[in-house]
Amino acid sequence: MQKSAQNNSEMATTPFMNVRTDYGFKRIFGDIRNKKILLSMLNAFLTDYIGVIEDIELLNTEQLGVTKEHKRMSYDLYGKEQDKRRFIVEMQRGKLRFYVRRAVSYMSRAIDNSLTKGDPEYELPEMLSLNFLDYEDCSIIKPDRYIQRVMLKNDENEIFFEEMMYIFVNLCIFASGKGRESRSEPKQKWGFYMKNMENLTEEDVRDETGVFKEFIELCRLSNLNKKEMKEYKKSVLEYHDVKSAIQCASEDSYAEGLAEGIEAGMTEGRQAGLAEGRQAGLAEGKRSIILQMLNNGVTVPMISKLTGLSEAEVLAASKGSDN
Protein backbone atom coordinates (compact mmCIF):
# COMPACT_ATOMS: atom_id res chain seq x y z
CA MET A 1 0.00 0.00 0.00
CA GLN A 2 2.82 2.38 0.82
CA LYS A 3 4.46 1.72 -2.55
CA SER A 4 1.19 2.32 -4.42
CA ALA A 5 0.62 5.58 -2.56
CA GLN A 6 4.11 6.71 -3.43
CA ASN A 7 3.61 5.95 -7.11
CA ASN A 8 0.24 7.76 -7.18
CA SER A 9 1.96 10.77 -5.63
CA GLU A 10 4.66 10.69 -8.30
CA MET A 11 2.05 10.59 -11.06
CA ALA A 12 0.21 13.53 -9.52
CA THR A 13 3.29 15.80 -9.47
CA THR A 14 5.01 15.09 -12.78
CA PRO A 15 3.70 16.57 -16.05
CA PHE A 16 5.15 13.73 -18.16
CA MET A 17 4.57 10.01 -18.49
CA ASN A 18 7.05 7.20 -17.92
CA VAL A 19 7.75 5.94 -21.45
CA ARG A 20 9.35 2.74 -20.14
CA THR A 21 5.98 1.47 -18.94
CA ASP A 22 4.15 -0.85 -21.28
CA TYR A 23 1.41 1.73 -21.86
CA GLY A 24 3.76 4.69 -22.32
CA PHE A 25 6.16 2.93 -24.67
CA LYS A 26 3.44 1.59 -26.96
CA ARG A 27 1.40 4.82 -26.91
CA ILE A 28 4.37 6.91 -28.06
CA PHE A 29 6.27 4.56 -30.35
CA GLY A 30 3.60 2.01 -31.31
CA ASP A 31 1.12 4.47 -32.83
CA ILE A 32 1.60 4.87 -36.59
CA ARG A 33 0.50 8.50 -36.26
CA ASN A 34 3.80 9.08 -34.40
CA LYS A 35 5.92 7.51 -37.15
CA LYS A 36 8.19 10.57 -37.34
CA ILE A 37 9.09 10.17 -33.68
CA LEU A 38 9.59 6.41 -34.01
CA LEU A 39 11.90 6.88 -37.00
CA SER A 40 13.92 9.52 -35.14
CA MET A 41 14.39 7.18 -32.18
CA LEU A 42 15.30 4.17 -34.35
CA ASN A 43 17.74 6.16 -36.48
CA ALA A 44 19.44 7.57 -33.40
CA PHE A 45 20.46 4.09 -32.27
CA LEU A 46 20.70 2.23 -35.58
CA THR A 47 22.06 4.57 -38.28
CA ASP A 48 25.69 3.80 -37.37
CA TYR A 49 25.01 0.12 -38.12
CA ILE A 50 22.52 0.03 -41.00
CA GLY A 51 22.26 3.56 -42.39
CA VAL A 52 19.20 5.81 -42.32
CA ILE A 53 15.76 4.20 -42.08
CA GLU A 54 13.54 6.18 -44.44
CA ASP A 55 10.17 4.61 -43.64
CA ILE A 56 8.65 1.85 -41.53
CA GLU A 57 5.41 -0.07 -41.47
CA LEU A 58 4.15 -1.38 -38.14
CA LEU A 59 3.18 -5.06 -38.13
CA ASN A 60 1.14 -7.32 -35.86
CA THR A 61 3.08 -7.80 -32.62
CA GLU A 62 1.47 -11.19 -31.87
CA GLN A 63 3.55 -14.08 -33.25
CA LEU A 64 1.86 -17.47 -33.18
CA GLY A 65 3.64 -20.82 -33.32
CA VAL A 66 3.27 -23.48 -35.99
CA THR A 67 0.94 -25.49 -33.72
CA LYS A 68 -1.14 -24.79 -30.63
CA GLU A 69 1.60 -26.39 -28.51
CA HIS A 70 4.15 -23.76 -29.59
CA LYS A 71 4.58 -20.73 -27.35
CA ARG A 72 2.82 -17.53 -28.42
CA MET A 73 5.15 -14.53 -28.46
CA SER A 74 4.21 -10.88 -28.15
CA TYR A 75 6.64 -8.13 -29.15
CA ASP A 76 6.51 -4.57 -27.84
CA LEU A 77 6.97 -3.28 -31.40
CA TYR A 78 7.35 -5.08 -34.72
CA GLY A 79 7.79 -3.37 -38.07
CA LYS A 80 9.38 -3.56 -41.48
CA GLU A 81 11.31 -1.24 -43.76
CA GLN A 82 9.80 -1.91 -47.18
CA ASP A 83 10.60 -5.57 -47.91
CA LYS A 84 14.27 -5.64 -46.99
CA ARG A 85 14.42 -5.46 -43.20
CA ARG A 86 12.24 -6.20 -40.18
CA PHE A 87 12.57 -4.71 -36.72
CA ILE A 88 11.76 -6.15 -33.30
CA VAL A 89 11.86 -3.51 -30.56
CA GLU A 90 11.66 -4.51 -26.89
CA MET A 91 11.64 -2.52 -23.66
CA GLN A 92 12.78 -4.93 -20.93
CA ARG A 93 11.87 -3.53 -17.54
CA GLY A 94 13.32 -6.18 -15.22
CA LYS A 95 16.43 -8.33 -15.24
CA LEU A 96 16.10 -11.86 -16.58
CA ARG A 97 18.95 -14.36 -16.56
CA PHE A 98 17.65 -15.82 -19.79
CA TYR A 99 16.89 -12.56 -21.61
CA VAL A 100 19.39 -13.30 -24.39
CA ARG A 101 17.64 -16.62 -25.00
CA ARG A 102 14.34 -14.79 -25.26
CA ALA A 103 15.78 -12.27 -27.72
CA VAL A 104 17.08 -15.13 -29.87
CA SER A 105 13.73 -16.92 -29.63
CA TYR A 106 11.83 -13.79 -30.65
CA MET A 107 13.98 -13.29 -33.73
CA SER A 108 13.82 -16.99 -34.60
CA ARG A 109 10.01 -16.91 -34.50
CA ALA A 110 9.90 -13.84 -36.75
CA ILE A 111 12.28 -15.50 -39.22
CA ASP A 112 10.27 -18.72 -39.19
CA ASN A 113 7.01 -16.86 -39.79
CA SER A 114 8.53 -14.99 -42.73
CA LEU A 115 9.26 -18.18 -44.69
CA THR A 116 6.94 -18.96 -47.57
CA LYS A 117 5.83 -22.44 -48.54
CA GLY A 118 7.77 -24.00 -51.39
CA ASP A 119 10.72 -21.55 -51.21
CA PRO A 120 13.81 -23.71 -51.89
CA GLU A 121 16.25 -20.80 -51.40
CA TYR A 122 15.08 -19.74 -47.92
CA GLU A 123 14.60 -16.10 -48.88
CA LEU A 124 14.78 -14.29 -45.56
CA PRO A 125 14.37 -10.59 -44.75
CA GLU A 126 17.10 -8.90 -42.78
CA MET A 127 16.22 -9.07 -39.08
CA LEU A 128 17.21 -6.54 -36.43
CA SER A 129 16.37 -6.81 -32.73
CA LEU A 130 16.66 -3.54 -30.75
CA ASN A 131 16.53 -4.16 -27.00
CA PHE A 132 16.33 -1.41 -24.38
CA LEU A 133 17.39 -2.67 -20.94
CA ASP A 134 16.04 -0.77 -17.94
CA TYR A 135 18.60 -2.46 -15.71
CA GLU A 136 22.32 -3.23 -15.58
CA ASP A 137 23.57 -6.50 -17.08
CA CYS A 138 27.32 -6.73 -17.62
CA SER A 139 26.93 -10.09 -19.33
CA ILE A 140 25.12 -8.32 -22.19
CA ILE A 141 26.67 -4.84 -22.20
CA LYS A 142 30.14 -4.11 -20.80
CA PRO A 143 30.27 -1.55 -17.95
CA ASP A 144 32.16 0.98 -20.10
CA ARG A 145 29.53 0.90 -22.88
CA TYR A 146 25.87 1.81 -23.23
CA ILE A 147 25.24 0.13 -26.58
CA GLN A 148 26.31 -3.30 -27.82
CA ARG A 149 25.93 -4.88 -31.28
CA VAL A 150 25.87 -8.67 -31.64
CA MET A 151 26.24 -10.54 -34.94
CA LEU A 152 27.11 -14.03 -36.16
CA LYS A 153 30.86 -14.21 -36.86
CA ASN A 154 33.47 -16.93 -37.45
CA ASP A 155 36.83 -17.59 -35.75
CA GLU A 156 38.49 -14.95 -37.92
CA ASN A 157 35.95 -12.35 -36.74
CA GLU A 158 34.42 -12.30 -40.21
CA ILE A 159 30.66 -11.91 -40.55
CA PHE A 160 29.12 -15.34 -41.08
CA PHE A 161 25.53 -14.22 -41.67
CA GLU A 162 24.95 -10.48 -41.96
CA GLU A 163 21.15 -10.54 -42.16
CA MET A 164 20.77 -10.94 -38.37
CA MET A 165 21.74 -8.28 -35.84
CA TYR A 166 21.01 -7.59 -32.17
CA ILE A 167 21.42 -4.16 -30.57
CA PHE A 168 21.29 -3.86 -26.77
CA VAL A 169 21.04 -0.45 -25.08
CA ASN A 170 21.67 0.10 -21.36
CA LEU A 171 19.27 2.90 -20.38
CA CYS A 172 20.59 3.02 -16.81
CA ILE A 173 23.70 4.87 -17.94
CA PHE A 174 21.49 7.88 -18.74
CA ALA A 175 19.97 8.01 -15.25
CA SER A 176 22.31 10.58 -13.70
CA GLY A 177 22.39 14.30 -14.34
CA LYS A 178 20.12 16.67 -16.23
CA GLY A 179 22.82 18.80 -17.85
CA ARG A 180 22.89 19.58 -21.56
CA GLU A 181 26.18 17.68 -21.88
CA SER A 182 24.21 14.44 -21.43
CA ARG A 183 22.21 15.27 -24.58
CA SER A 184 24.93 16.20 -27.06
CA GLU A 185 23.87 13.79 -29.81
CA PRO A 186 20.58 12.09 -30.80
CA LYS A 187 21.24 8.68 -29.25
CA GLN A 188 22.27 10.27 -25.96
CA LYS A 189 19.26 12.56 -26.04
CA TRP A 190 16.83 9.73 -26.75
CA GLY A 191 18.43 7.59 -24.03
CA PHE A 192 18.18 10.46 -21.57
CA TYR A 193 14.51 11.16 -22.25
CA MET A 194 13.49 7.49 -22.31
CA LYS A 195 15.13 6.95 -18.92
CA ASN A 196 14.17 10.22 -17.20
CA MET A 197 11.00 11.60 -18.82
CA GLU A 198 8.68 11.05 -15.84
CA ASN A 199 11.07 12.93 -13.53
CA LEU A 200 11.59 16.04 -15.68
CA THR A 201 10.12 19.50 -15.20
CA GLU A 202 8.99 22.13 -17.68
CA GLU A 203 12.30 23.91 -17.15
CA ASP A 204 14.25 20.80 -18.20
CA VAL A 205 12.58 20.64 -21.59
CA ARG A 206 11.69 24.24 -22.47
CA ASP A 207 14.50 24.68 -25.03
CA GLU A 208 13.70 21.61 -27.12
CA THR A 209 12.69 22.01 -30.76
CA GLY A 210 11.72 19.82 -33.71
CA VAL A 211 10.98 16.15 -33.21
CA PHE A 212 11.98 16.20 -29.55
CA LYS A 213 9.50 18.98 -28.83
CA GLU A 214 6.81 16.87 -30.54
CA PHE A 215 7.85 13.86 -28.44
CA ILE A 216 7.67 15.89 -25.22
CA GLU A 217 4.18 17.16 -26.09
CA LEU A 218 3.00 13.58 -26.66
CA CYS A 219 4.35 12.62 -23.23
CA ARG A 220 2.21 15.14 -21.39
CA LEU A 221 -0.19 13.47 -18.98
CA SER A 222 -2.63 16.31 -19.60
CA ASN A 223 -3.25 14.77 -23.05
CA LEU A 224 -4.79 11.65 -21.50
CA ASN A 225 -8.51 11.35 -21.01
CA LYS A 226 -9.97 9.68 -17.90
CA LYS A 227 -9.89 6.17 -19.38
CA GLU A 228 -6.37 6.58 -20.73
CA MET A 229 -5.13 7.94 -17.41
CA LYS A 230 -6.57 4.92 -15.64
CA GLU A 231 -4.74 2.60 -18.04
CA TYR A 232 -1.52 4.56 -17.62
CA LYS A 233 -1.69 4.50 -13.81
CA LYS A 234 -2.27 0.76 -13.90
CA SER A 235 0.77 0.39 -16.15
CA VAL A 236 2.92 2.51 -13.80
CA LEU A 237 1.93 0.46 -10.77
CA GLU A 238 2.61 -2.74 -12.70
CA TYR A 239 6.01 -1.37 -13.75
CA HIS A 240 7.03 -0.67 -10.15
CA ASP A 241 5.52 -3.89 -8.83
CA VAL A 242 7.47 -5.93 -11.38
CA LYS A 243 10.70 -4.18 -10.43
CA SER A 244 9.97 -4.67 -6.72
CA ALA A 245 9.14 -8.34 -7.20
CA ILE A 246 12.34 -8.92 -9.15
CA GLN A 247 14.36 -7.10 -6.50
CA CYS A 248 12.81 -9.30 -3.82
CA ALA A 249 13.47 -12.35 -5.96
CA SER A 250 17.14 -11.48 -6.30
CA GLU A 251 17.40 -11.37 -2.51
CA ASP A 252 15.33 -14.50 -1.97
CA SER A 253 17.03 -17.84 -1.39
CA TYR A 254 14.81 -19.35 -4.06
CA ALA A 255 15.80 -16.87 -6.78
CA GLU A 256 18.64 -18.92 -8.23
CA GLY A 257 16.49 -22.03 -8.31
CA LEU A 258 13.71 -20.11 -10.06
CA ALA A 259 16.04 -18.76 -12.75
CA GLU A 260 17.62 -22.16 -13.33
CA GLY A 261 14.22 -23.81 -13.47
CA ILE A 262 12.96 -21.37 -16.07
CA GLU A 263 16.14 -21.73 -18.12
CA ALA A 264 15.78 -25.49 -17.98
CA GLY A 265 12.20 -25.13 -19.17
CA MET A 266 13.39 -23.12 -22.18
CA THR A 267 15.38 -26.10 -23.49
CA GLU A 268 13.73 -28.95 -25.34
CA GLY A 269 12.52 -31.61 -22.99
CA ARG A 270 13.96 -29.65 -19.98
CA GLN A 271 17.32 -31.57 -19.51
CA ALA A 272 16.32 -35.02 -18.43
CA GLY A 273 19.38 -35.44 -16.23
CA LEU A 274 18.23 -33.03 -13.49
CA ALA A 275 18.13 -34.76 -10.14
CA GLU A 276 14.81 -35.25 -8.35
CA GLY A 277 15.80 -33.15 -5.35
CA ARG A 278 16.96 -30.28 -7.53
CA GLN A 279 13.74 -30.37 -9.51
CA ALA A 280 11.73 -30.09 -6.31
CA GLY A 281 13.76 -27.08 -5.23
CA LEU A 282 13.31 -25.39 -8.59
CA ALA A 283 9.56 -25.99 -8.55
CA GLU A 284 9.23 -24.53 -5.04
CA GLY A 285 11.41 -21.55 -6.02
CA LYS A 286 9.27 -20.89 -9.09
CA ARG A 287 6.07 -21.08 -7.06
CA SER A 288 7.46 -18.79 -4.34
CA ILE A 289 8.40 -16.00 -6.74
CA ILE A 290 5.23 -16.27 -8.82
CA LEU A 291 3.12 -16.03 -5.66
CA GLN A 292 5.16 -13.03 -4.60
CA MET A 293 4.47 -11.30 -7.90
CA LEU A 294 0.75 -12.12 -7.77
CA ASN A 295 0.53 -10.79 -4.21
CA ASN A 296 2.16 -7.57 -5.41
CA GLY A 297 -0.58 -7.14 -8.01
CA VAL A 298 1.40 -8.24 -11.07
CA THR A 299 -1.00 -9.71 -13.60
CA VAL A 300 -0.70 -13.25 -14.99
CA PRO A 301 -0.05 -11.97 -18.57
CA MET A 302 2.76 -9.71 -17.30
CA ILE A 303 4.32 -12.57 -15.28
CA SER A 304 4.11 -14.70 -18.42
CA LYS A 305 5.91 -12.03 -20.45
CA LEU A 306 8.47 -11.44 -17.72
CA THR A 307 9.35 -15.09 -17.06
CA GLY A 308 8.85 -16.67 -20.46
CA LEU A 309 6.34 -19.13 -19.00
CA SER A 310 2.92 -19.59 -20.57
CA GLU A 311 -0.07 -18.22 -18.65
CA ALA A 312 -1.14 -21.80 -17.97
CA GLU A 313 2.29 -22.57 -16.48
CA VAL A 314 2.09 -19.47 -14.29
CA LEU A 315 -1.32 -20.51 -12.96
CA ALA A 316 -0.16 -24.09 -12.44
CA ALA A 317 2.98 -22.97 -10.55
CA SER A 318 0.92 -20.66 -8.33
CA LYS A 319 -1.21 -23.62 -7.31
CA GLY A 320 1.76 -25.81 -6.52
CA SER A 321 1.86 -27.85 -9.75
CA ASP A 322 4.99 -28.02 -11.85
CA ASN A 323 3.31 -29.63 -14.84
C-alpha positions in Angstrom: 0.0 0.0 0.0 2.8 2.4 0.8 4.5 1.7 -2.6 1.2 2.3 -4.4 0.6 5.6 -2.6 4.1 6.7 -3.4 3.6 6.0 -7.1 0.2 7.8 -7.2 2.0 10.8 -5.6 4.7 10.7 -8.3 2.1 10.6 -11.1 0.2 13.5 -9.5 3.3 15.8 -9.5 5.0 15.1 -12.8 3.7 16.6 -16.0 5.1 13.7 -18.2 4.6 10.0 -18.5 7.1 7.2 -17.9 7.7 5.9 -21.4 9.4 2.7 -20.1 6.0 1.5 -18.9 4.1 -0.8 -21.3 1.4 1.7 -21.9 3.8 4.7 -22.3 6.2 2.9 -24.7 3.4 1.6 -27.0 1.4 4.8 -26.9 4.4 6.9 -28.1 6.3 4.6 -30.3 3.6 2.0 -31.3 1.1 4.5 -32.8 1.6 4.9 -36.6 0.5 8.5 -36.3 3.8 9.1 -34.4 5.9 7.5 -37.2 8.2 10.6 -37.3 9.1 10.2 -33.7 9.6 6.4 -34.0 11.9 6.9 -37.0 13.9 9.5 -35.1 14.4 7.2 -32.2 15.3 4.2 -34.4 17.7 6.2 -36.5 19.4 7.6 -33.4 20.5 4.1 -32.3 20.7 2.2 -35.6 22.1 4.6 -38.3 25.7 3.8 -37.4 25.0 0.1 -38.1 22.5 0.0 -41.0 22.3 3.6 -42.4 19.2 5.8 -42.3 15.8 4.2 -42.1 13.5 6.2 -44.4 10.2 4.6 -43.6 8.7 1.9 -41.5 5.4 -0.1 -41.5 4.1 -1.4 -38.1 3.2 -5.1 -38.1 1.1 -7.3 -35.9 3.1 -7.8 -32.6 1.5 -11.2 -31.9 3.6 -14.1 -33.3 1.9 -17.5 -33.2 3.6 -20.8 -33.3 3.3 -23.5 -36.0 0.9 -25.5 -33.7 -1.1 -24.8 -30.6 1.6 -26.4 -28.5 4.1 -23.8 -29.6 4.6 -20.7 -27.4 2.8 -17.5 -28.4 5.2 -14.5 -28.5 4.2 -10.9 -28.2 6.6 -8.1 -29.2 6.5 -4.6 -27.8 7.0 -3.3 -31.4 7.4 -5.1 -34.7 7.8 -3.4 -38.1 9.4 -3.6 -41.5 11.3 -1.2 -43.8 9.8 -1.9 -47.2 10.6 -5.6 -47.9 14.3 -5.6 -47.0 14.4 -5.5 -43.2 12.2 -6.2 -40.2 12.6 -4.7 -36.7 11.8 -6.1 -33.3 11.9 -3.5 -30.6 11.7 -4.5 -26.9 11.6 -2.5 -23.7 12.8 -4.9 -20.9 11.9 -3.5 -17.5 13.3 -6.2 -15.2 16.4 -8.3 -15.2 16.1 -11.9 -16.6 19.0 -14.4 -16.6 17.7 -15.8 -19.8 16.9 -12.6 -21.6 19.4 -13.3 -24.4 17.6 -16.6 -25.0 14.3 -14.8 -25.3 15.8 -12.3 -27.7 17.1 -15.1 -29.9 13.7 -16.9 -29.6 11.8 -13.8 -30.7 14.0 -13.3 -33.7 13.8 -17.0 -34.6 10.0 -16.9 -34.5 9.9 -13.8 -36.8 12.3 -15.5 -39.2 10.3 -18.7 -39.2 7.0 -16.9 -39.8 8.5 -15.0 -42.7 9.3 -18.2 -44.7 6.9 -19.0 -47.6 5.8 -22.4 -48.5 7.8 -24.0 -51.4 10.7 -21.6 -51.2 13.8 -23.7 -51.9 16.3 -20.8 -51.4 15.1 -19.7 -47.9 14.6 -16.1 -48.9 14.8 -14.3 -45.6 14.4 -10.6 -44.7 17.1 -8.9 -42.8 16.2 -9.1 -39.1 17.2 -6.5 -36.4 16.4 -6.8 -32.7 16.7 -3.5 -30.8 16.5 -4.2 -27.0 16.3 -1.4 -24.4 17.4 -2.7 -20.9 16.0 -0.8 -17.9 18.6 -2.5 -15.7 22.3 -3.2 -15.6 23.6 -6.5 -17.1 27.3 -6.7 -17.6 26.9 -10.1 -19.3 25.1 -8.3 -22.2 26.7 -4.8 -22.2 30.1 -4.1 -20.8 30.3 -1.5 -17.9 32.2 1.0 -20.1 29.5 0.9 -22.9 25.9 1.8 -23.2 25.2 0.1 -26.6 26.3 -3.3 -27.8 25.9 -4.9 -31.3 25.9 -8.7 -31.6 26.2 -10.5 -34.9 27.1 -14.0 -36.2 30.9 -14.2 -36.9 33.5 -16.9 -37.4 36.8 -17.6 -35.8 38.5 -15.0 -37.9 35.9 -12.4 -36.7 34.4 -12.3 -40.2 30.7 -11.9 -40.6 29.1 -15.3 -41.1 25.5 -14.2 -41.7 24.9 -10.5 -42.0 21.1 -10.5 -42.2 20.8 -10.9 -38.4 21.7 -8.3 -35.8 21.0 -7.6 -32.2 21.4 -4.2 -30.6 21.3 -3.9 -26.8 21.0 -0.4 -25.1 21.7 0.1 -21.4 19.3 2.9 -20.4 20.6 3.0 -16.8 23.7 4.9 -17.9 21.5 7.9 -18.7 20.0 8.0 -15.3 22.3 10.6 -13.7 22.4 14.3 -14.3 20.1 16.7 -16.2 22.8 18.8 -17.8 22.9 19.6 -21.6 26.2 17.7 -21.9 24.2 14.4 -21.4 22.2 15.3 -24.6 24.9 16.2 -27.1 23.9 13.8 -29.8 20.6 12.1 -30.8 21.2 8.7 -29.2 22.3 10.3 -26.0 19.3 12.6 -26.0 16.8 9.7 -26.7 18.4 7.6 -24.0 18.2 10.5 -21.6 14.5 11.2 -22.2 13.5 7.5 -22.3 15.1 7.0 -18.9 14.2 10.2 -17.2 11.0 11.6 -18.8 8.7 11.0 -15.8 11.1 12.9 -13.5 11.6 16.0 -15.7 10.1 19.5 -15.2 9.0 22.1 -17.7 12.3 23.9 -17.2 14.2 20.8 -18.2 12.6 20.6 -21.6 11.7 24.2 -22.5 14.5 24.7 -25.0 13.7 21.6 -27.1 12.7 22.0 -30.8 11.7 19.8 -33.7 11.0 16.1 -33.2 12.0 16.2 -29.6 9.5 19.0 -28.8 6.8 16.9 -30.5 7.8 13.9 -28.4 7.7 15.9 -25.2 4.2 17.2 -26.1 3.0 13.6 -26.7 4.4 12.6 -23.2 2.2 15.1 -21.4 -0.2 13.5 -19.0 -2.6 16.3 -19.6 -3.3 14.8 -23.1 -4.8 11.7 -21.5 -8.5 11.3 -21.0 -10.0 9.7 -17.9 -9.9 6.2 -19.4 -6.4 6.6 -20.7 -5.1 7.9 -17.4 -6.6 4.9 -15.6 -4.7 2.6 -18.0 -1.5 4.6 -17.6 -1.7 4.5 -13.8 -2.3 0.8 -13.9 0.8 0.4 -16.2 2.9 2.5 -13.8 1.9 0.5 -10.8 2.6 -2.7 -12.7 6.0 -1.4 -13.8 7.0 -0.7 -10.2 5.5 -3.9 -8.8 7.5 -5.9 -11.4 10.7 -4.2 -10.4 10.0 -4.7 -6.7 9.1 -8.3 -7.2 12.3 -8.9 -9.2 14.4 -7.1 -6.5 12.8 -9.3 -3.8 13.5 -12.3 -6.0 17.1 -11.5 -6.3 17.4 -11.4 -2.5 15.3 -14.5 -2.0 17.0 -17.8 -1.4 14.8 -19.4 -4.1 15.8 -16.9 -6.8 18.6 -18.9 -8.2 16.5 -22.0 -8.3 13.7 -20.1 -10.1 16.0 -18.8 -12.8 17.6 -22.2 -13.3 14.2 -23.8 -13.5 13.0 -21.4 -16.1 16.1 -21.7 -18.1 15.8 -25.5 -18.0 12.2 -25.1 -19.2 13.4 -23.1 -22.2 15.4 -26.1 -23.5 13.7 -28.9 -25.3 12.5 -31.6 -23.0 14.0 -29.7 -20.0 17.3 -31.6 -19.5 16.3 -35.0 -18.4 19.4 -35.4 -16.2 18.2 -33.0 -13.5 18.1 -34.8 -10.1 14.8 -35.2 -8.4 15.8 -33.2 -5.4 17.0 -30.3 -7.5 13.7 -30.4 -9.5 11.7 -30.1 -6.3 13.8 -27.1 -5.2 13.3 -25.4 -8.6 9.6 -26.0 -8.5 9.2 -24.5 -5.0 11.4 -21.6 -6.0 9.3 -20.9 -9.1 6.1 -21.1 -7.1 7.5 -18.8 -4.3 8.4 -16.0 -6.7 5.2 -16.3 -8.8 3.1 -16.0 -5.7 5.2 -13.0 -4.6 4.5 -11.3 -7.9 0.8 -12.1 -7.8 0.5 -10.8 -4.2 2.2 -7.6 -5.4 -0.6 -7.1 -8.0 1.4 -8.2 -11.1 -1.0 -9.7 -13.6 -0.7 -13.2 -15.0 0.0 -12.0 -18.6 2.8 -9.7 -17.3 4.3 -12.6 -15.3 4.1 -14.7 -18.4 5.9 -12.0 -20.4 8.5 -11.4 -17.7 9.3 -15.1 -17.1 8.9 -16.7 -20.5 6.3 -19.1 -19.0 2.9 -19.6 -20.6 -0.1 -18.2 -18.7 -1.1 -21.8 -18.0 2.3 -22.6 -16.5 2.1 -19.5 -14.3 -1.3 -20.5 -13.0 -0.2 -24.1 -12.4 3.0 -23.0 -10.6 0.9 -20.7 -8.3 -1.2 -23.6 -7.3 1.8 -25.8 -6.5 1.9 -27.9 -9.8 5.0 -28.0 -11.9 3.3 -29.6 -14.8 
